[in-house]
Amino acid sequence: MENACRICKRLVEGSECPVCKSKDLTKNWKGVVIIYDVNSEIAKKTGHDTPGKYALQVI
């Protein structure tokens, strides 16, 4: 199961977020959004500026 970064919500496999370099990760998250195009409406609405897989809600 993937962990979610509590800072940027990126879903990661390891022990450190590749986007913000945080080690503050959790297994408690809900929903997934995959950003391919950072200029898309969903990327703008969710505030993500790096392509990747993100949790919609981090608990």
PDBQT receptor file of N, H, CA, C and O in Angstrom, charges set to zero:
ATOM      1  N   MET A   1       0.834  -1.182   0.000  1.00  0.00    +0.000 N 
ATOM      2  CA  MET A   1       0.000   0.000   0.000  1.00  0.00    +0.000 C 
ATOM      3  C   MET A   1       0.878   1.244   0.000  1.00  0.00    +0.000 C 
ATOM      4  O   MET A   1       1.900   1.296   0.685  1.00  0.00    +0.000 OA
ATOM      5  N   GLU A   2       0.478   2.228  -0.762  1.00  0.00    +0.000 N 
ATOM      6  H   GLU A   2      -0.351   2.186  -1.318  1.00  0.00    +0.000 HD
ATOM      7  CA  GLU A   2       1.237   3.462  -0.864  1.00  0.00    +0.000 C 
ATOM      8  C   GLU A   2       0.978   4.372   0.332  1.00  0.00    +0.000 C 
ATOM      9  O   GLU A   2      -0.087   4.338   0.949  1.00  0.00    +0.000 OA
ATOM     10  N   ASN A   3       1.971   5.175   0.632  1.00  0.00    +0.000 N 
ATOM     11  H   ASN A   3       2.836   5.203   0.131  1.00  0.00    +0.000 HD
ATOM     12  CA  ASN A   3       1.848   6.198   1.665  1.00  0.00    +0.000 C 
ATOM     13  C   ASN A   3       1.573   7.528   0.985  1.00  0.00    +0.000 C 
ATOM     14  O   ASN A   3       1.950   7.733  -0.169  1.00  0.00    +0.000 OA
ATOM     15  N   ALA A   4       0.918   8.430   1.700  1.00  0.00    +0.000 N 
ATOM     16  H   ALA A   4       0.612   8.263   2.638  1.00  0.00    +0.000 HD
ATOM     17  CA  ALA A   4       0.676   9.780   1.200  1.00  0.00    +0.000 C 
ATOM     18  C   ALA A   4       1.507  10.764   2.001  1.00  0.00    +0.000 C 
ATOM     19  O   ALA A   4       1.602  10.667   3.224  1.00  0.00    +0.000 OA
ATOM     20  N   CYS A   5       2.102  11.702   1.304  1.00  0.00    +0.000 N 
ATOM     21  H   CYS A   5       2.026  11.781   0.310  1.00  0.00    +0.000 HD
ATOM     22  CA  CYS A   5       2.859  12.774   1.950  1.00  0.00    +0.000 C 
ATOM     23  C   CYS A   5       1.862  13.735   2.597  1.00  0.00    +0.000 C 
ATOM     24  O   CYS A   5       0.907  14.170   1.955  1.00  0.00    +0.000 OA
ATOM     25  N   ARG A   6       2.085  14.061   3.856  1.00  0.00    +0.000 N 
ATOM     26  H   ARG A   6       2.862  13.708   4.378  1.00  0.00    +0.000 HD
ATOM     27  CA  ARG A   6       1.177  14.982   4.552  1.00  0.00    +0.000 C 
ATOM     28  C   ARG A   6       1.347  16.420   4.081  1.00  0.00    +0.000 C 
ATOM     29  O   ARG A   6       0.468  17.249   4.311  1.00  0.00    +0.000 OA
ATOM     30  N   ILE A   7       2.458  16.727   3.427  1.00  0.00    +0.000 N 
ATOM     31  H   ILE A   7       3.173  16.053   3.240  1.00  0.00    +0.000 HD
ATOM     32  CA  ILE A   7       2.723  18.091   2.967  1.00  0.00    +0.000 C 
ATOM     33  C   ILE A   7       2.085  18.350   1.594  1.00  0.00    +0.000 C 
ATOM     34  O   ILE A   7       1.312  19.295   1.441  1.00  0.00    +0.000 OA
ATOM     35  N   CYS A   8       2.408  17.512   0.595  1.00  0.00    +0.000 N 
ATOM     36  H   CYS A   8       3.036  16.744   0.719  1.00  0.00    +0.000 HD
ATOM     37  CA  CYS A   8       1.937  17.765  -0.775  1.00  0.00    +0.000 C 
ATOM     38  C   CYS A   8       0.924  16.735  -1.285  1.00  0.00    +0.000 C 
ATOM     39  O   CYS A   8       0.411  16.879  -2.395  1.00  0.00    +0.000 OA
ATOM     40  N   LYS A   9       0.628  15.702  -0.496  1.00  0.00    +0.000 N 
ATOM     41  H   LYS A   9       1.044  15.585   0.406  1.00  0.00    +0.000 HD
ATOM     42  CA  LYS A   9      -0.349  14.658  -0.814  1.00  0.00    +0.000 C 
ATOM     43  C   LYS A   9       0.089  13.684  -1.906  1.00  0.00    +0.000 C 
ATOM     44  O   LYS A   9      -0.733  12.905  -2.388  1.00  0.00    +0.000 OA
ATOM     45  N   ARG A  10       1.332  13.705  -2.299  1.00  0.00    +0.000 N 
ATOM     46  H   ARG A  10       2.000  14.338  -1.908  1.00  0.00    +0.000 HD
ATOM     47  CA  ARG A  10       1.854  12.786  -3.309  1.00  0.00    +0.000 C 
ATOM     48  C   ARG A  10       1.839  11.375  -2.744  1.00  0.00    +0.000 C 
ATOM     49  O   ARG A  10       2.202  11.172  -1.586  1.00  0.00    +0.000 OA
ATOM     50  N   LEU A  11       1.424  10.392  -3.544  1.00  0.00    +0.000 N 
ATOM     51  H   LEU A  11       1.129  10.556  -4.485  1.00  0.00    +0.000 HD
ATOM     52  CA  LEU A  11       1.456   8.991  -3.139  1.00  0.00    +0.000 C 
ATOM     53  C   LEU A  11       2.825   8.429  -3.483  1.00  0.00    +0.000 C 
ATOM     54  O   LEU A  11       3.282   8.541  -4.621  1.00  0.00    +0.000 OA
ATOM     55  N   VAL A  12       3.479   7.823  -2.494  1.00  0.00    +0.000 N 
ATOM     56  H   VAL A  12       3.107   7.733  -1.570  1.00  0.00    +0.000 HD
ATOM     57  CA  VAL A  12       4.848   7.347  -2.663  1.00  0.00    +0.000 C 
ATOM     58  C   VAL A  12       4.996   5.921  -2.152  1.00  0.00    +0.000 C 
ATOM     59  O   VAL A  12       4.234   5.477  -1.294  1.00  0.00    +0.000 OA
ATOM     60  N   GLU A  13       5.970   5.219  -2.680  1.00  0.00    +0.000 N 
ATOM     61  H   GLU A  13       6.589   5.580  -3.377  1.00  0.00    +0.000 HD
ATOM     62  CA  GLU A  13       6.287   3.855  -2.263  1.00  0.00    +0.000 C 
ATOM     63  C   GLU A  13       7.371   3.831  -1.189  1.00  0.00    +0.000 C 
ATOM     64  O   GLU A  13       7.350   2.968  -0.312  1.00  0.00    +0.000 OA
ATOM     65  N   GLY A  14       8.298   4.750  -1.245  1.00  0.00    +0.000 N 
ATOM     66  H   GLY A  14       8.315   5.451  -1.957  1.00  0.00    +0.000 HD
ATOM     67  CA  GLY A  14       9.439   4.746  -0.326  1.00  0.00    +0.000 C 
ATOM     68  C   GLY A  14       9.156   5.450   0.982  1.00  0.00    +0.000 C 
ATOM     69  O   GLY A  14       8.008   5.565   1.411  1.00  0.00    +0.000 OA
ATOM     70  N   SER A  15      10.228   5.923   1.612  1.00  0.00    +0.000 N 
ATOM     71  H   SER A  15      11.161   5.829   1.264  1.00  0.00    +0.000 HD
ATOM     72  CA  SER A  15      10.112   6.577   2.916  1.00  0.00    +0.000 C 
ATOM     73  C   SER A  15      10.296   8.087   2.836  1.00  0.00    +0.000 C 
ATOM     74  O   SER A  15      10.321   8.765   3.863  1.00  0.00    +0.000 OA
ATOM     75  N   GLU A  16      10.429   8.630   1.593  1.00  0.00    +0.000 N 
ATOM     76  H   GLU A  16      10.408   8.079   0.759  1.00  0.00    +0.000 HD
ATOM     77  CA  GLU A  16      10.596  10.061   1.406  1.00  0.00    +0.000 C 
ATOM     78  C   GLU A  16       9.838  10.503   0.160  1.00  0.00    +0.000 C 
ATOM     79  O   GLU A  16       9.851   9.810  -0.857  1.00  0.00    +0.000 OA
ATOM     80  N   CYS A  17       9.186  11.643   0.236  1.00  0.00    +0.000 N 
ATOM     81  H   CYS A  17       9.175  12.207   1.062  1.00  0.00    +0.000 HD
ATOM     82  CA  CYS A  17       8.451  12.193  -0.897  1.00  0.00    +0.000 C 
ATOM     83  C   CYS A  17       9.438  12.739  -1.935  1.00  0.00    +0.000 C 
ATOM     84  O   CYS A  17      10.296  13.554  -1.595  1.00  0.00    +0.000 OA
ATOM     85  N   PRO A  18       9.327  12.300  -3.200  1.00  0.00    +0.000 N 
ATOM     86  CA  PRO A  18      10.252  12.795  -4.223  1.00  0.00    +0.000 C 
ATOM     87  C   PRO A  18       9.981  14.243  -4.633  1.00  0.00    +0.000 C 
ATOM     88  O   PRO A  18      10.844  14.879  -5.237  1.00  0.00    +0.000 OA
ATOM     89  N   VAL A  19       8.808  14.768  -4.317  1.00  0.00    +0.000 N 
ATOM     90  H   VAL A  19       8.107  14.251  -3.826  1.00  0.00    +0.000 HD
ATOM     91  CA  VAL A  19       8.447  16.131  -4.713  1.00  0.00    +0.000 C 
ATOM     92  C   VAL A  19       8.944  17.148  -3.699  1.00  0.00    +0.000 C 
ATOM     93  O   VAL A  19       9.679  18.069  -4.053  1.00  0.00    +0.000 OA
ATOM     94  N   CYS A  20       8.545  16.987  -2.431  1.00  0.00    +0.000 N 
ATOM     95  H   CYS A  20       7.948  16.238  -2.144  1.00  0.00    +0.000 HD
ATOM     96  CA  CYS A  20       8.900  17.997  -1.423  1.00  0.00    +0.000 C 
ATOM     97  C   CYS A  20       9.965  17.517  -0.434  1.00  0.00    +0.000 C 
ATOM     98  O   CYS A  20      10.365  18.262   0.461  1.00  0.00    +0.000 OA
ATOM     99  N   LYS A  21      10.419  16.280  -0.595  1.00  0.00    +0.000 N 
ATOM    100  H   LYS A  21      10.095  15.675  -1.322  1.00  0.00    +0.000 HD
ATOM    101  CA  LYS A  21      11.487  15.690   0.230  1.00  0.00    +0.000 C 
ATOM    102  C   LYS A  21      11.097  15.476   1.695  1.00  0.00    +0.000 C 
ATOM    103  O   LYS A  21      11.961  15.256   2.543  1.00  0.00    +0.000 OA
ATOM    104  N   SER A  22       9.796  15.540   1.991  1.00  0.00    +0.000 N 
ATOM    105  H   SER A  22       9.094  15.718   1.302  1.00  0.00    +0.000 HD
ATOM    106  CA  SER A  22       9.327  15.323   3.359  1.00  0.00    +0.000 C 
ATOM    107  C   SER A  22       9.341  13.832   3.695  1.00  0.00    +0.000 C 
ATOM    108  O   SER A  22       9.169  12.985   2.819  1.00  0.00    +0.000 OA
ATOM    109  N   LYS A  23       9.548  13.530   4.964  1.00  0.00    +0.000 N 
ATOM    110  H   LYS A  23       9.688  14.218   5.675  1.00  0.00    +0.000 HD
ATOM    111  CA  LYS A  23       9.478  12.149   5.443  1.00  0.00    +0.000 C 
ATOM    112  C   LYS A  23       8.224  11.947   6.294  1.00  0.00    +0.000 C 
ATOM    113  O   LYS A  23       8.052  10.901   6.919  1.00  0.00    +0.000 OA
ATOM    114  N   ASP A  24       7.356  12.949   6.313  1.00  0.00    +0.000 N 
ATOM    115  H   ASP A  24       7.496  13.799   5.805  1.00  0.00    +0.000 HD
ATOM    116  CA  ASP A  24       6.105  12.907   7.070  1.00  0.00    +0.000 C 
ATOM    117  C   ASP A  24       5.028  12.249   6.187  1.00  0.00    +0.000 C 
ATOM    118  O   ASP A  24       4.265  12.929   5.501  1.00  0.00    +0.000 OA
ATOM    119  N   LEU A  25       4.991  10.914   6.226  1.00  0.00    +0.000 N 
ATOM    120  H   LEU A  25       5.610  10.362   6.784  1.00  0.00    +0.000 HD
ATOM    121  CA  LEU A  25       4.090  10.132   5.387  1.00  0.00    +0.000 C 
ATOM    122  C   LEU A  25       3.053   9.411   6.231  1.00  0.00    +0.000 C 
ATOM    123  O   LEU A  25       3.278   9.156   7.414  1.00  0.00    +0.000 OA
ATOM    124  N   THR A  26       1.908   9.078   5.622  1.00  0.00    +0.000 N 
ATOM    125  H   THR A  26       1.725   9.285   4.661  1.00  0.00    +0.000 HD
ATOM    126  CA  THR A  26       0.853   8.369   6.326  1.00  0.00    +0.000 C 
ATOM    127  C   THR A  26       0.173   7.361   5.407  1.00  0.00    +0.000 C 
ATOM    128  O   THR A  26       0.145   7.534   4.188  1.00  0.00    +0.000 OA
ATOM    129  N   LYS A  27      -0.371   6.311   6.006  1.00  0.00    +0.000 N 
ATOM    130  H   LYS A  27      -0.348   6.171   6.996  1.00  0.00    +0.000 HD
ATOM    131  CA  LYS A  27      -1.154   5.328   5.270  1.00  0.00    +0.000 C 
ATOM    132  C   LYS A  27      -2.640   5.697   5.284  1.00  0.00    +0.000 C 
ATOM    133  O   LYS A  27      -3.448   5.037   4.631  1.00  0.00    +0.000 OA
ATOM    134  N   ASN A  28      -3.000   6.747   6.024  1.00  0.00    +0.000 N 
ATOM    135  H   ASN A  28      -2.343   7.283   6.554  1.00  0.00    +0.000 HD
ATOM    136  CA  ASN A  28      -4.387   7.181   6.151  1.00  0.00    +0.000 C 
ATOM    137  C   ASN A  28      -4.705   8.256   5.123  1.00  0.00    +0.000 C 
ATOM    138  O   ASN A  28      -4.476   9.441   5.366  1.00  0.00    +0.000 OA
ATOM    139  N   TRP A  29      -5.232   7.845   3.981  1.00  0.00    +0.000 N 
ATOM    140  H   TRP A  29      -5.418   6.882   3.784  1.00  0.00    +0.000 HD
ATOM    141  CA  TRP A  29      -5.608   8.769   2.918  1.00  0.00    +0.000 C 
ATOM    142  C   TRP A  29      -6.804   8.208   2.160  1.00  0.00    +0.000 C 
ATOM    143  O   TRP A  29      -7.103   7.017   2.243  1.00  0.00    +0.000 OA
ATOM    144  N   LYS A  30      -7.490   9.086   1.416  1.00  0.00    +0.000 N 
ATOM    145  H   LYS A  30      -7.248  10.054   1.348  1.00  0.00    +0.000 HD
ATOM    146  CA  LYS A  30      -8.672   8.684   0.644  1.00  0.00    +0.000 C 
ATOM    147  C   LYS A  30      -8.631   9.333  -0.733  1.00  0.00    +0.000 C 
ATOM    148  O   LYS A  30      -8.185  10.471  -0.882  1.00  0.00    +0.000 OA
ATOM    149  N   GLY A  31      -9.103   8.595  -1.739  1.00  0.00    +0.000 N 
ATOM    150  H   GLY A  31      -9.465   7.671  -1.618  1.00  0.00    +0.000 HD
ATOM    151  CA  GLY A  31      -9.235   9.127  -3.089  1.00  0.00    +0.000 C 
ATOM    152  C   GLY A  31      -7.915   9.293  -3.800  1.00  0.00    +0.000 C 
ATOM    153  O   GLY A  31      -6.872   9.471  -3.171  1.00  0.00    +0.000 OA
ATOM    154  N   VAL A  32      -7.969   9.235  -5.125  1.00  0.00    +0.000 N 
ATOM    155  H   VAL A  32      -8.817   9.091  -5.636  1.00  0.00    +0.000 HD
ATOM    156  CA  VAL A  32      -6.760   9.359  -5.941  1.00  0.00    +0.000 C 
ATOM    157  C   VAL A  32      -7.038  10.275  -7.130  1.00  0.00    +0.000 C 
ATOM    158  O   VAL A  32      -8.100  10.205  -7.748  1.00  0.00    +0.000 OA
ATOM    159  N   VAL A  33      -6.082  11.122  -7.437  1.00  0.00    +0.000 N 
ATOM    160  H   VAL A  33      -5.219  11.178  -6.936  1.00  0.00    +0.000 HD
ATOM    161  CA  VAL A  33      -6.102  11.910  -8.665  1.00  0.00    +0.000 C 
ATOM    162  C   VAL A  33      -4.728  11.748  -9.311  1.00  0.00    +0.000 C 
ATOM    163  O   VAL A  33      -3.698  11.842  -8.644  1.00  0.00    +0.000 OA
ATOM    164  N   ILE A  34      -4.733  11.503 -10.613  1.00  0.00    +0.000 N 
ATOM    165  H   ILE A  34      -5.570  11.427 -11.155  1.00  0.00    +0.000 HD
ATOM    166  CA  ILE A  34      -3.473  11.361 -11.348  1.00  0.00    +0.000 C 
ATOM    167  C   ILE A  34      -3.343  12.568 -12.264  1.00  0.00    +0.000 C 
ATOM    168  O   ILE A  34      -4.202  12.816 -13.110  1.00  0.00    +0.000 OA
ATOM    169  N   ILE A  35      -2.267  13.309 -12.088  1.00  0.00    +0.000 N 
ATOM    170  H   ILE A  35      -1.569  13.107 -11.401  1.00  0.00    +0.000 HD
ATOM    171  CA  ILE A  35      -2.015  14.515 -12.870  1.00  0.00    +0.000 C 
ATOM    172  C   ILE A  35      -1.001  14.180 -13.968  1.00  0.00    +0.000 C 
ATOM    173  O   ILE A  35       0.137  13.804 -13.690  1.00  0.00    +0.000 OA
ATOM    174  N   TYR A  36      -1.444  14.326 -15.217  1.00  0.00    +0.000 N 
ATOM    175  H   TYR A  36      -2.369  14.632 -15.443  1.00  0.00    +0.000 HD
ATOM    176  CA  TYR A  36      -0.549  14.159 -16.360  1.00  0.00    +0.000 C 
ATOM    177  C   TYR A  36      -0.126  15.515 -16.916  1.00  0.00    +0.000 C 
ATOM    178  O   TYR A  36       1.035  15.727 -17.266  1.00  0.00    +0.000 OA
ATOM    179  N   ASP A  37      -1.094  16.424 -16.988  1.00  0.00    +0.000 N 
ATOM    180  H   ASP A  37      -2.037  16.251 -16.704  1.00  0.00    +0.000 HD
ATOM    181  CA  ASP A  37      -0.866  17.751 -17.553  1.00  0.00    +0.000 C 
ATOM    182  C   ASP A  37      -1.050  18.789 -16.444  1.00  0.00    +0.000 C 
ATOM    183  O   ASP A  37      -2.156  18.954 -15.929  1.00  0.00    +0.000 OA
ATOM    184  N   VAL A  38       0.012  19.479 -16.081  1.00  0.00    +0.000 N 
ATOM    185  H   VAL A  38       0.911  19.345 -16.499  1.00  0.00    +0.000 HD
ATOM    186  CA  VAL A  38      -0.066  20.443 -14.982  1.00  0.00    +0.000 C 
ATOM    187  C   VAL A  38      -0.858  21.689 -15.356  1.00  0.00    +0.000 C 
ATOM    188  O   VAL A  38      -1.138  22.521 -14.493  1.00  0.00    +0.000 OA
ATOM    189  N   ASN A  39      -1.222  21.831 -16.619  1.00  0.00    +0.000 N 
ATOM    190  H   ASN A  39      -0.995  21.155 -17.320  1.00  0.00    +0.000 HD
ATOM    191  CA  ASN A  39      -2.035  22.954 -17.064  1.00  0.00    +0.000 C 
ATOM    192  C   ASN A  39      -3.520  22.597 -17.138  1.00  0.00    +0.000 C 
ATOM    193  O   ASN A  39      -4.334  23.417 -17.561  1.00  0.00    +0.000 OA
ATOM    194  N   SER A  40      -3.873  21.378 -16.729  1.00  0.00    +0.000 N 
ATOM    195  H   SER A  40      -3.211  20.712 -16.386  1.00  0.00    +0.000 HD
ATOM    196  CA  SER A  40      -5.265  20.947 -16.776  1.00  0.00    +0.000 C 
ATOM    197  C   SER A  40      -6.073  21.618 -15.663  1.00  0.00    +0.000 C 
ATOM    198  O   SER A  40      -5.512  22.120 -14.689  1.00  0.00    +0.000 OA
ATOM    199  N   GLU A  41      -7.388  21.617 -15.825  1.00  0.00    +0.000 N 
ATOM    200  H   GLU A  41      -7.843  21.208 -16.616  1.00  0.00    +0.000 HD
ATOM    201  CA  GLU A  41      -8.275  22.223 -14.830  1.00  0.00    +0.000 C 
ATOM    202  C   GLU A  41      -8.158  21.508 -13.476  1.00  0.00    +0.000 C 
ATOM    203  O   GLU A  41      -8.130  22.155 -12.429  1.00  0.00    +0.000 OA
ATOM    204  N   ILE A  42      -8.089  20.175 -13.504  1.00  0.00    +0.000 N 
ATOM    205  H   ILE A  42      -8.111  19.649 -14.354  1.00  0.00    +0.000 HD
ATOM    206  CA  ILE A  42      -8.013  19.419 -12.241  1.00  0.00    +0.000 C 
ATOM    207  C   ILE A  42      -6.700  19.710 -11.515  1.00  0.00    +0.000 C 
ATOM    208  O   ILE A  42      -6.678  19.787 -10.286  1.00  0.00    +0.000 OA
ATOM    209  N   ALA A  43      -5.606  19.872 -12.262  1.00  0.00    +0.000 N 
ATOM    210  H   ALA A  43      -5.624  19.810 -13.260  1.00  0.00    +0.000 HD
ATOM    211  CA  ALA A  43      -4.326  20.220 -11.621  1.00  0.00    +0.000 C 
ATOM    212  C   ALA A  43      -4.410  21.603 -10.978  1.00  0.00    +0.000 C 
ATOM    213  O   ALA A  43      -3.894  21.815  -9.880  1.00  0.00    +0.000 OA
ATOM    214  N   LYS A  44      -5.051  22.526 -11.655  1.00  0.00    +0.000 N 
ATOM    215  H   LYS A  44      -5.470  22.353 -12.547  1.00  0.00    +0.000 HD
ATOM    216  CA  LYS A  44      -5.200  23.880 -11.103  1.00  0.00    +0.000 C 
ATOM    217  C   LYS A  44      -6.098  23.870  -9.873  1.00  0.00    +0.000 C 
ATOM    218  O   LYS A  44      -5.797  24.534  -8.882  1.00  0.00    +0.000 OA
ATOM    219  N   LYS A  45      -7.203  23.119  -9.927  1.00  0.00    +0.000 N 
ATOM    220  H   LYS A  45      -7.447  22.579 -10.733  1.00  0.00    +0.000 HD
ATOM    221  CA  LYS A  45      -8.148  23.087  -8.805  1.00  0.00    +0.000 C 
ATOM    222  C   LYS A  45      -7.567  22.390  -7.577  1.00  0.00    +0.000 C 
ATOM    223  O   LYS A  45      -7.870  22.773  -6.447  1.00  0.00    +0.000 OA
ATOM    224  N   THR A  46      -6.732  21.370  -7.790  1.00  0.00    +0.000 N 
ATOM    225  H   THR A  46      -6.485  21.059  -8.708  1.00  0.00    +0.000 HD
ATOM    226  CA  THR A  46      -6.141  20.660  -6.665  1.00  0.00    +0.000 C 
ATOM    227  C   THR A  46      -4.823  21.291  -6.215  1.00  0.00    +0.000 C 
ATOM    228  O   THR A  46      -4.310  20.954  -5.148  1.00  0.00    +0.000 OA
ATOM    229  N   GLY A  47      -4.276  22.196  -7.014  1.00  0.00    +0.000 N 
ATOM    230  H   GLY A  47      -4.693  22.470  -7.881  1.00  0.00    +0.000 HD
ATOM    231  CA  GLY A  47      -3.058  22.907  -6.636  1.00  0.00    +0.000 C 
ATOM    232  C   GLY A  47      -1.771  22.139  -6.875  1.00  0.00    +0.000 C 
ATOM    233  O   GLY A  47      -0.750  22.447  -6.260  1.00  0.00    +0.000 OA
ATOM    234  N   HIS A  48      -1.795  21.147  -7.753  1.00  0.00    +0.000 N 
ATOM    235  H   HIS A  48      -2.624  20.897  -8.252  1.00  0.00    +0.000 HD
ATOM    236  CA  HIS A  48      -0.593  20.356  -8.023  1.00  0.00    +0.000 C 
ATOM    237  C   HIS A  48       0.113  20.882  -9.269  1.00  0.00    +0.000 C 
ATOM    238  O   HIS A  48      -0.509  21.089 -10.310  1.00  0.00    +0.000 OA
ATOM    239  N   ASP A  49       1.423  21.093  -9.143  1.00  0.00    +0.000 N 
ATOM    240  H   ASP A  49       1.929  20.925  -8.297  1.00  0.00    +0.000 HD
ATOM    241  CA  ASP A  49       2.188  21.617 -10.269  1.00  0.00    +0.000 C 
ATOM    242  C   ASP A  49       3.259  20.645 -10.757  1.00  0.00    +0.000 C 
ATOM    243  O   ASP A  49       4.146  21.024 -11.522  1.00  0.00    +0.000 OA
ATOM    244  N   THR A  50       3.176  19.390 -10.311  1.00  0.00    +0.000 N 
ATOM    245  H   THR A  50       2.456  19.082  -9.690  1.00  0.00    +0.000 HD
ATOM    246  CA  THR A  50       4.094  18.339 -10.743  1.00  0.00    +0.000 C 
ATOM    247  C   THR A  50       3.268  17.118 -11.122  1.00  0.00    +0.000 C 
ATOM    248  O   THR A  50       2.410  16.701 -10.344  1.00  0.00    +0.000 OA
ATOM    249  N   PRO A  51       3.501  16.526 -12.303  1.00  0.00    +0.000 N 
ATOM    250  CA  PRO A  51       2.762  15.320 -12.678  1.00  0.00    +0.000 C 
ATOM    251  C   PRO A  51       2.978  14.206 -11.665  1.00  0.00    +0.000 C 
ATOM    252  O   PRO A  51       4.066  14.074 -11.105  1.00  0.00    +0.000 OA
ATOM    253  N   GLY A  52       1.946  13.406 -11.428  1.00  0.00    +0.000 N 
ATOM    254  H   GLY A  52       1.062  13.514 -11.883  1.00  0.00    +0.000 HD
ATOM    255  CA  GLY A  52       2.065  12.282 -10.500  1.00  0.00    +0.000 C 
ATOM    256  C   GLY A  52       0.734  11.848  -9.945  1.00  0.00    +0.000 C 
ATOM    257  O   GLY A  52      -0.319  12.320 -10.374  1.00  0.00    +0.000 OA
ATOM    258  N   LYS A  53       0.789  10.942  -8.982  1.00  0.00    +0.000 N 
ATOM    259  H   LYS A  53       1.644  10.559  -8.633  1.00  0.00    +0.000 HD
ATOM    260  CA  LYS A  53      -0.386  10.365  -8.346  1.00  0.00    +0.000 C 
ATOM    261  C   LYS A  53      -0.513  10.973  -6.955  1.00  0.00    +0.000 C 
ATOM    262  O   LYS A  53       0.431  10.929  -6.165  1.00  0.00    +0.000 OA
ATOM    263  N   TYR A  54      -1.688  11.546  -6.651  1.00  0.00    +0.000 N 
ATOM    264  H   TYR A  54      -2.455  11.582  -7.292  1.00  0.00    +0.000 HD
ATOM    265  CA  TYR A  54      -1.899  12.266  -5.409  1.00  0.00    +0.000 C 
ATOM    266  C   TYR A  54      -3.156  11.774  -4.697  1.00  0.00    +0.000 C 
ATOM    267  O   TYR A  54      -4.112  11.337  -5.337  1.00  0.00    +0.000 OA
ATOM    268  N   ALA A  55      -3.144  11.849  -3.376  1.00  0.00    +0.000 N 
ATOM    269  H   ALA A  55      -2.367  12.205  -2.856  1.00  0.00    +0.000 HD
ATOM    270  CA  ALA A  55      -4.329  11.559  -2.563  1.00  0.00    +0.000 C 
ATOM    271  C   ALA A  55      -5.228  12.797  -2.586  1.00  0.00    +0.000 C 
ATOM    272  O   ALA A  55      -4.740  13.927  -2.596  1.00  0.00    +0.000 OA
ATOM    273  N   LEU A  56      -6.534  12.574  -2.594  1.00  0.00    +0.000 N 
ATOM    274  H   LEU A  56      -6.930  11.656  -2.585  1.00  0.00    +0.000 HD
ATOM    275  CA  LEU A  56      -7.464  13.697  -2.527  1.00  0.00    +0.000 C 
ATOM    276  C   LEU A  56      -7.610  14.195  -1.099  1.00  0.00    +0.000 C 
ATOM    277  O   LEU A  56      -7.792  15.390  -0.865  1.00  0.00    +0.000 OA
ATOM    278  N   GLN A  57      -7.529  13.264  -0.135  1.00  0.00    +0.000 N 
ATOM    279  H   GLN A  57      -7.381  12.293  -0.325  1.00  0.00    +0.000 HD
ATOM    280  CA  GLN A  57      -7.655  13.641   1.265  1.00  0.00    +0.000 C 
ATOM    281  C   GLN A  57      -6.636  12.871   2.089  1.00  0.00    +0.000 C 
ATOM    282  O   GLN A  57      -6.561  11.645   2.003  1.00  0.00    +0.000 OA
ATOM    283  N   VAL A  58      -5.859  13.578   2.878  1.00  0.00    +0.000 N 
ATOM    284  H   VAL A  58      -5.920  14.574   2.948  1.00  0.00    +0.000 HD
ATOM    285  CA  VAL A  58      -4.898  12.969   3.793  1.00  0.00    +0.000 C 
ATOM    286  C   VAL A  58      -5.442  13.162   5.200  1.00  0.00    +0.000 C 
ATOM    287  O   VAL A  58      -5.737  14.280   5.622  1.00  0.00    +0.000 OA
ATOM    288  N   ILE A  59      -5.566  12.060   5.912  1.00  0.00    +0.000 N 
ATOM    289  H   ILE A  59      -5.326  11.151   5.570  1.00  0.00    +0.000 HD
ATOM    290  CA  ILE A  59      -6.181  12.086   7.241  1.00  0.00    +0.000 C 
ATOM    291  C   ILE A  59      -5.110  12.135   8.322  1.00  0.00    +0.000 C 
ATOM    292  O   ILE A  59      -5.432  12.163   9.509  1.00  0.00    +0.000 OA
TER     293      ILE A  59
